[in-house]
Amino acid sequence: MGASPWRDKAGPLFWPASAGAAQAASIAWPGSGQALGWLQVLSLTLLAAGLVRLARLPVGGPFAVSSPVKRAAGLGGVFATAWLAGSFWWLYVSMHHVGGLPAPLAVLAVLALAGALALYYAAAAAVWVGLARGWVAQQPGLASALFAALWTLAELMRGRWFTGFPWGAGGYAHVDGVLVAWAPWVGVYGVGALAAWLAMRLALAGWRLRALKPCLGLLLASWGLQAWGPAFTTSAGQGQVQLLQANISQTDKFQAGSGVRDALQWYDMQLRASRQPLVVAPETAIPLLPQFLPEGYWSGLQQHFAQPGRPTALVGVPLGSLSEGYANSVVAMGPEDSTPYRYDKSHLVPFGEFMPPGFVWFIRMMNIPLGDFQPGGWRQPSLAWQGQRLAPNVCYEDLFGEELALRFTDPATAPTALVNVSNIAWFGDTLAVDQHLSISRLRAIELGRPMLRATNTGATAIIDHTGRVTEQLPRFTRGSLTGTFEGRNGLTPFARWAGAWGLGPLWAVCLAVVAWAAWKRRKP
């Protein structure tokens, strides 16, 4: 019996797809939510080993459209498609179960997004094989640095171009691993670059113990930095906070007869009953524009918190009008002598909060309310509160550490604590909850600040400046979390350079490595 043509074609794709799926699982292992840095490195090592085999095949010309280069692009593309689709497959829930998009179209949309973003990694794999052929075995150090640079450039392109969608970046798998010691220095992309370097170095070393010395050196340096590294921040004092979680499903949240009424009643009761100095309600906790709320509702809340001795409340609410535009906002309510405070979300979600040109037809196929917001400024001030400076961010804004770092340019006005208000109910009871918690934890480590998370369905939590979850409310339950947090002063190296130059230094280093490798390739 002859071999199946389908098996001949699909067989070579099975292992990179499996490795990509393992990369997705490493960021939040299903059922546990635990990040597994070793699995991320192992999965990337499998891809790197496949690329090394291709780079050792004898072909001419550094950028010739040769079989090894095309095969490398295929391996990188399949790996990345499986990794990315496995990381954000839950977008299907928001499009189909919440938005009403037909299931086949929702599946196609997720795969199309993953496939489009995978092109960055396919190009990185192809360029690596094209440049590394002929000298990969003789210069493993440069070959590893080149792979790390190209892989990081692909991550940066995915995270920044076309508004950016960095969800599932490899560095997040290391939030509980030793490589996280580098996060306050180089951020999540730098951690991902070190992991990529380690993966290629392992692939080139094989089972030769002597060749593994650089890998052991990196791990020992990471352990040492984790145990005895410098403390970049100092205490700014402690604060008491109450975080609210209504647990209203997304299918009910904007329904006038059920979800809206439920949200208004529950949040009104909880906000008024709070006795903590700070109480935080999540993104769009109040789901209607103030002018459309029941008469006296909004003004009644404001008057309640304006009275002496009342706590300060941070509440997620949409603001604006048809003429001036709408914003996904966080409003502070406090004593009447306090300065009014409002934060407008800066980094909006494509398709969810604004309509990219040419995709109005796609939005109209889904029943998504409040889908056309205006962005706020990048350097909005923090809220002054009991000697602390609280910096809100809304939902997936905390994916963009380089944007949060813009608020750290002046140490005297830098936030002492970050406050994330989110609504992950869009994605149901999925790994999105665990992944977002890992993202917030890594932001806390990068910037050396606690993160207070108030969410609709979870994970509502208090995270300290080392990324440790000190308090957490059970997910998909209704309740409030009361706890203590410690604000911090001082700047991490990442906060300093990212606040001043964004991700420019990483781009420059990676491009310099690629240019060096290209020069070495062309050198006689």
N, C-alpha and C positions, 0 to 999 in steps of 0.2 A: 504494500500500500504506500503510495507516494505521500510526501509531506504536504501538509495543507498550505496553500498560498497565503491564507490569512495568518496562519501561525508563523510563517516565514517573515511576514511584514510586522506583525504585532510583537513577536518574541523580543527583538532588540529594543523595543520601547517599554517592555514590562519593568526592567530593573530601574531605569531612570524615573519612571512614573512612581514606582514603589519608594524609591529614595526621596522623591519630592513629597510624597504623602507623609513619610517619616519626618521630613523637615517641618511640615505643617503641624504634626502631632507634637513636635518638640516644644512648640511655643505654649501650648496648654494641653497636656495629655488628657484625652477624653476620659471623663469620669472622675478625674482628680483635680483638674485645673492646674496641675503642677508643671512648671517649665523644666525642660530637660536639656540642658546645654550640651551634655555629652552626645545626645541623640542628634542634635543639630549638626555638630561637628562630624559625627559618623556619617550622616546622610550626605553631607556635602563632600566628605572624603570619597564616597563611592562615585559621585559625579566627577570629582577631580581625577580619580584613578582612570575612569573611562577617557577623559581628555588627555591624560598622559600617554595612554596607549596610542591615541590618534596622533599626538605630537611626535611620537617616535617613528611614525611611518615615513619613508623617504619620498618627499614630493618637493617640487621646486617652486620658488617664488614666495615671498612672505605673505602676499595677499591674493594669490592665485585662487580662482574658484575651483578648488580641488575637492576630491571626494572627502578627505579628512576634515577640511574646514566645513563643508556642508554637513557632514555627519556630526561635527561638534555643535553646530548650530541646532541640529535636531535634538541632540542629547540635552543641551541647555534649555531648549524650548519646552521639551516634554517634562523635564524635571521641574522647571519653574511653573508650568501650567498646572501640574498636579499639586505642587506646593501652594500656589496662590488660590486655586479653587478650593483646596482643602482648608485654607486659612479663612476664607470669607464665603464659604458655601451658604452661610446663613442669610446672605442677601436675598436668597430665594424666598425666605420667610417673609421679609418685608415687601417684596414685589408681588408674591402670589397670595399669601394668607392675609396680609394687611392691605396691600394695594390692589388686589384683584386681578393682577396680570395673569393671563392663562399660563398654566404650569409649564408647557413646552417652551413658551417664550421666556419665562423666568429662568428656566434651566439654561437656555441658550444665552441669555444675557449674562449670567454668571460665568459661563464658559468663555464667552466672547471677551469679557473683561479680563479674565485670567489669561487668556491667550494673547490679548493685545499687550498686557503688561509683561508677559513672558518674553516678548521680543527683545526687551532690553538685555535679558540674561542669555538669550540665544546669541545675540550679537557679542556679548562679553565672552562666551565660550568659543565662538568662532574666531574672534580676534586673538584670544590667548593661543589657540592652536596655530593660527597663522603666524604669530610672532615667535612662539617658543620652539618651533620645529628646528632641529639641527643642533640646538645647544641646551635643551631642557635637562639632559642628564648631567652635563658638565657644570651647569650653574643653577643648582636647585634653589639657592637663596633668591636669585633674581627671578626665577620662574615662579616661586611662591609669592614674592612681592608683586609680580605682574598680575597673577591671578587675583590676589587680594584687592589690588587697585581697580582692575576691570570689574570685579564683582561689586565693589563698593560704588563705582560709578553707575552701574546698573541700578543699585539700590537708591542712589541719590536721584537719578533720573525718574524712577518710579515715585519717589517721595516728594519731588518738587515740580516736575513738569506737568502741565495741564491741570493745575491746582494741586496735584499730588495725591497719592493714595498709598501711604507707606504701611498700611495695616499688615501685620505678619512679618515685618522685617526680622531677619535672622538674629539680630542682636537681642531681641526680647526673650529668646530662649535661655539666655544666660543670666536672667534676673536673680536666680538662686545659685548660680555657679561662680567659679573663681574668676572668670574673665570680667564679671561685673565690677571688679575692683578698678577697672580702667574707665568706667562710665563717667565719674566726675571729671576725668581728664579729657576724654575724646568723645563722649556721648554714645548713643546707641549705634550710630553708623561706624564709629571707630571700633566698638566692641565687635560688630559684625565683620569688620575688616580683619581684626586679629583672628577671629574664628575661621575666616576664609584662608588666611595665611597658614594657620595651623592645619586645616584640612588638606591643602595642597602639599604642605611639607610632609604630612603623614603619607599621602599618596605616593610621593616621590621616594620616601624612605623605605616603604615596604616593611619587611621584617628585619631590616638591618639595624641593630641596636645603636650602633655608632651614629647612624644618620638621624636617630631620634633625639639626639642631644639638644638641638635647638628647640624642639617641642617641649622637652622637659624644662629647659631654661625659661620659656615663656610661662609655663604653669607654675614653676617655683617663684618667679617674679610676681605673678598674680597673687599667689598665696601670701607672699611676704607683704605685698601692698595691702592686701585685705586685712592682714593681722596687725601690721605696724605702720600703715600709711598715715600721712598727715591729716589732721582734722582741719577742714577749711572753714567751718562755720562755728559760731558760738551761740549760746542760748539767748533768745530774745524774750524769755518768759513763757509761762504757761497760760492756756486759756481753756475754758469749758465750752463745749459745743453740743448742740442737739441736731442730729441729721434725720430728716423725715423721708419715709419711703411708703407711698400710698399703695403700690402694687396694683395699678390699674392697667389692664391689658390694652394694647394699642388699638385693637378693634373697637374698644369701648371708649377710649380716651376722648375722642372728639364727637361722641354721640350726645346730642343735646339732652336726650331723655334719660340717659343712664350715666355714662362716664363723666360728662361735664358736671352734672349735678352732684355726683358722688365726690369728685375732686374738690369742688368748691366747698362742700360741706365739711369734708374731712380735713382739708388743709386749713380752713378757717378755724375749726375747733382746735387743731394741734398748734397752730401758730399763736392763737390767743392764750392757750393753756401753758405754753412753754415758760419755764422759770430759769432756763439757762441763759447766760449772758449773750450767747450767739445761737440762733436757730437758722437752719438752712433748709430750704425746700428745693427740689430738683428742677431740671429744665422743664419749661412750660408746665410747672405745677399748677399754675393758674392758666388754663388752656385757652382763654378768650382775651381779646384785646380789652383793656379797662373800660372803653366806651360801650362795650357790648355786655358787660357784667350786670347782674341784677343791681337795681338802684341802691346806692349806699354801701355796696359790698367793698369796693376798693377804697373808698374814702374812710369807711369804718375801720379797715385794717390799718390804714395810715394813722388815723387818730389814736387807735389803740397803742401803737408802738411809739407815738409821739409823746406819750405821757411819761413823766419822770419815773425812773426806776425800772422801766420796761427794758427787755432785751433788745438787741439789734437783730433784725431778720434779713436774710438774703433770700430772695424769692425769684424763681424763674418765671417769666411772663413775656408774651409777645407784646411789642409796643409799636406805635406808629399809626399812619393813616395812608389812604390811597394816594394823597398828594405828596406826602413827604417820604413815603416808602415805609416798609415794615422791618423790624429788627427782632432777632431772637435774643432777648435781654435778660439780665439779672439786675434786680432793683434792691437797694438797701432801704429798709424802713427802721427809723430809730427816733431818738429824742428830737423834739422840734427845733432845738438849737444846733443840731448836727447838719453838716453840709450834705445836700441831696447827692445820692450816688447812683449811677447807672452804668452798667457794662453791657456793650453790644457785641455779640459774637462776631469775630473777625474772619475766621476761616470757615466758610460755609461748605456744606455738603452738596456736591453736584447731584442733580435730580431730586434730592430731598429738600434742599433749601434754596436752590436757584436752578434755573433752567438753562443748560448750555445751549448756545446757538445751534439750531438745526434739530433739536430733540424735543420740541414742544409736542409733537405727535406721540412720543413715548410717554411723556408725563400725563397726557390726556387719557391714555389707556389705563392709568392707575388712579385710584381714589386716595391721593395723598394730600391732606390739607396743609395750609401754611407753607406752600412750596416755593415762595418767591421773596426771600428776604434780601435786605441790603446789608453789606458787611460794615462792621465797626472799624475803628482805627487799630493800628498794630501796637501802639504804645499808650494804651489807656491807663490811667492812674489806678493805684490800689486803693482799697477802702481802709481808711484809718480807723482802728478799733482797739481800744484799751492798750495803747502802746504798740500794737501790731499793725502790719500792713498786709491786708488780705487781697490776693489777686485772683479773681474768678476766671474760669475758663469753662466753655460750654461743650459738653459731649466730646467729640473726637478731636477737639482742638488740642487736647493733651497728647496727641500723636506727634505734634510738631514742636519738639523741644527747642529747636532753633528760633521759633517764633515766640515761645514763652520767654526765652532768654533775652529778647529785646527789652523786657521790663527790668533787666538787671544791669543795664549800662551804667547806672549811677548807684554805687553801694548805699548811699544815704537814703535813697528812695526805693531800693529794691524790695520786693515782697519778702515778708517773713514767713508767710504760709500761702499755699495754693489751695483754691477751692474749686473742685470740679463738680458741676451739676450736669446730670446726664439723664437720658431716657433710652435705655437699651431694649425697652419693650417692643420696639420695631422688629427685633430679631428673635423674639420668643425665648424659650428656655434652651439656649444653645451655648456653645463655647464662646460666643461673643462676650458674654459676661466675664468669664475667666480671662480671656485675652485682654479685655479692656482694663481689668484690675492689674495685670502684669505691666501694661503700658503705663498706668499711673504710678506704679511702684518704681519703674525705671526713671520716670520723670523726677520723682522725689530724689533718687540717688544722683542723677545728673546735676540737678540744681541745688542739692543740699537743703531741701525744704520739705516740711510735712505737706501731705495732700489730704484734704478733707473731701470725701466723695459722698454727695447726696444724689441718689438715683431713684427712679420710679420703681424699678423691680429688682435692682441689685447690680453690682455689688456696692452697697452702701457701707463705707468703711473709713477708718482713720488710719492713715499711713504715716509713719514717722520719717525723718529726713534720711534714714538709712534704707528706706524701702520696706521696712517691716510693717506688716499689718498688725496694729495694736488692738483694734476693736473692729468687729464686723457684724452686721445685722444679717440674719438668715435671709437668703434670697427668696424672691417670690412670696414674701409674707408682708403683711401690713404692720407697720410699727415705726418706732423711732429709736435711734442710737444715741446715747449720751456718753460722752467721754472727754478725756483731756488730751490736748495736743501741746507740743512745745514749738513755738516759732523759733526761727534761726536768723542770725545775722552773718554776714560774710559771704564771699563768692567762691564757688568752685572754679577751677581752671576752665571747664566747659562753659560755665555761665559767663566768664570774662570774654573768652574769644568768640563764642557764638553770639553773645550780645553785641559785640563790636563789629564782627565781620560775617555773621551768619555761618553758613556751611562753606564759605569760600576757601578757608584753609584746607579742608578735606578735598574739595575739588582740585585745588592746586597741587597738593601732594600726589593724589592719584594720577592726575594728568602728567605730572613730572615723571613718575615711575613708568608710565606707558611710553612717554617720549624717549626715556632712557633705554627701554627695552627695544623700541623700534630702531634706535640708533645702533644698538649692539647687533641687531639683526642685519642691518645694512652694512655694518663694518666688515671689510674684507677679512 
